[in-house]
Amino acid sequence: MIVPLTAYLVVGAILFAIGVYTVIAQRAAVMILMGIEVLLNAIGLNIIAFWRFTAPTDYSAQIFAILVITIGAVEMAIGLALVMLLYRQRQTVEVDAYAELKR
Amino acid sequence: MTALLLAIPLLPLLAAMAALCVGRRVPWGGGEFVVIAVALSLILLIFNPDGANLSATWFESGGFRLTIGLEVTRLTWFVAMIVASTALGVGIYSLGYMAERPDRPRFFAELGLFVGAMLTLVLSSSLVLLFAAWELVGLASYLLISFDYAKAGAPQAAAKAFLMTRIGDVGLLLGWLLALATIGTTDIDALIGAIGTDRIDSYAITVIAFLVLAGAIGKSAQLPLTGWLPDAMIGPTPVSALLHSATMVAAGVFLVLRLYPLFEAAPAALVALFWIGAATALVAGLIATAEVDLKRILAWSTASQLGEMMIALGLAGPLAASFHLAAHAAFKSTLFLAAGAVQEETGTRALDRLGGLIRAMPFTGAVFLVGALALAGVPPLSGFWSEETILAAAAQSGVATAFLIIALVLLAGIYVGRATTATFFGGRRPTQMGEPGWPMCAGMGLLALAAVALGWILAGQLGNILPFPVEPEAPTAWRLLAVAAVIVGFTFGVWRGLAPAFGSLPAKFGRGLMAATEAPGIWAMQCARLLDPIEDALDSVARFIAAAARAMASAAHSAECRFDVGAKRTAGGIWRLARDTERVEVLGFGRGGDALAAGIAGSSERLRTLQAGQLYLYTLALFVWTAAALVAGGLMLWL
């Protein structure tokens, strides 16, 4: 049985929705970073799905997907490093505590 | 050493400046500066070797090269020595002579200018610098003759001297301009070097020689430009002494000596020189025998002696002329200084009011006597030797010229004998006087010593010192005749005493000559007077313009006053306007601005609440806005 494109897009949409919810609803910075990762993977899934079903001979979409994964890894590294530093300074990872600009 | 060469003429000029600036604050009125400067110049001259040369191109234009420079040749060294040493003696003398005068700094400044200009003239290696110094000498003599400008006749005498020498100066000016046009440079050596080559033809040489001769005649007071010399006696006596011996009248003779190769190449000019000299020497000598003013006798004698130098030059005897120039400088300055001492002590210089002074002033009398005997040519004083060389030159060219010299010697003996007797011997008229102060005695004594010794010091040496050929000695018969003429003339003069030696005819002739030679000066004056109406007209025009300007100024003033009032009113109006504006600003714009600012502040406070400071709200807003934008974009595509 062939899984149709629509199924992939639905999964990607669900993943994206979960990612958006996670980013908005979570209070911990680490969880927000995780949500961002989910968002990126939803987009990666969409890219691969579109490639597979519309232009399977063109490899540029694969490269694009690899680029998205790479950016996700790098972003995660920098994001976790920032969170680590913030934790050392504030002894917390709750983003609601970071409200210096709002005075 | 060449740089020190520059100092020789500059030192007296600097001393003149110093005398003018600080003369009032030093004990001798600035005279010490001049004396020291002249003494230093003399020392520098002694140590400056022959051939020292300092020359530069002033400017070049159109193929003409104007040079300026100083040069010590054997001739210029010799004449500069005469100038500097005479000036030293006269300078020392004038320290005493001017001691009582409050305005003496001016005198010493002018004296320094005179000496410095003359030294520049003598040492110059360029015709243009020579001419400039020549005019400077003329200017200095003008200033010095009119030093007592309040004295009757002094300004006139100065103007006369200036104008009459200026007539000759025109000739010199044209002469050097012609030389410049012919050979393209003002260098004297170049001019002399060009003679005999094809760069300058004999016609041009003759013209240049005659033009230069005109300048020399004016400066050396030869006929027909003699008249200024006796009148110049009105200046202070040191001035007369300097002017008559070394600085002014010697310039003419020096000029001919300096350019002597030029004259040698122009025989016509030499002949003219001889005749002018002969006429001047005879006429001036004759007039001197009838003169009754001590200084005027000496003045006429100067003209006569200079005529004798001109004769020697005309007879191709430049050595004799330079010897006589030196000897004459010594004894004539001595005579003048002694005469000045007499005038200082007695207050007069008229021969009929003097007499017997030898008992009251033995030193001055002795000095005068030495000078007189030297002038007359009594052996072994300096005049004897120089007259003898002139006689030798004359005897070479003929019997007539030799007799002319003998006659001149006779005349010299007569007039100087008269002057000596009438002043120092005979009945004693005035009383209560003594010798002048030591500076005057020192100056006189030094120059008298020179008058005594110069002759036999130079007699054998002059041929080595100067680059001119030595004449053979005169035949013994002529020499004996000359000595006899001296003795006869002097004795005759002494015997005649106060009375004119040859009746009153020469005196009348002298007056006639003065009147005749004054004519050019008077013409110049008349020409100047012709300008008077024009000047008056110009003056009245100027006055009119001044009056008109005044009227305009007053009109402008009243208009200005009116403007002033108007301006005050306008200013008041503007001030009120400004005050009202200020009020409007404070009440209207000020409050309006405040209200606006308060409104902005309030609304931004409300806007502030949008910034919640919660990360999730920002993220939510981001997604919402993106979704909205996508929806809007999709709707726009779809529609």
Contacts between the chains, C-beta under 8 A, distances in Angstrom:
chain1	res1	chain2	res2	distance
A	20	B	623	5.8
A	23	B	616	7.5
A	23	B	619	5.2
A	24	B	616	4.8
A	24	B	619	5.4
A	24	B	620	5.1
A	24	B	623	7.4
A	25	B	616	6.8
A	26	B	616	7.9
A	27	B	616	7.8
A	32	B	615	7.3
A	95	B	614	7.8
A	95	B	615	4.3
A	95	B	616	7.5
A	96	B	614	6.1
A	96	B	615	7.5
A	98	B	615	7.2
A	99	B	613	3.9
A	99	B	614	7.4
A	101	B	611	7.5
A	101	B	613	6.5
A	102	B	611	5.9
A	102	B	612	6.9
A	102	B	613	2.7
